Amino acid sequence: MASIFTKLRKTGDESNSSFFHKKWIFKNIPSLKFNQEILGKIVG
């Protein structure tokens, strides 16, 4: 994952890549937390 953002930073706009990175994080953090909770319930 980190390599994708590094590539974006190298090839594209600095502001565009950081915006995309932030957008991706905000989009995915809730689902990642949600998945962790489900996994915790299944495993626990």
Summary of the structure (lengths in Angstrom):
residues: 44
radius of gyration: 14.5
end to end distance: 28.6
largest distance: 44.2
contacts: 84
relative contact order: 0.10
helix: 91%
strand: 0%
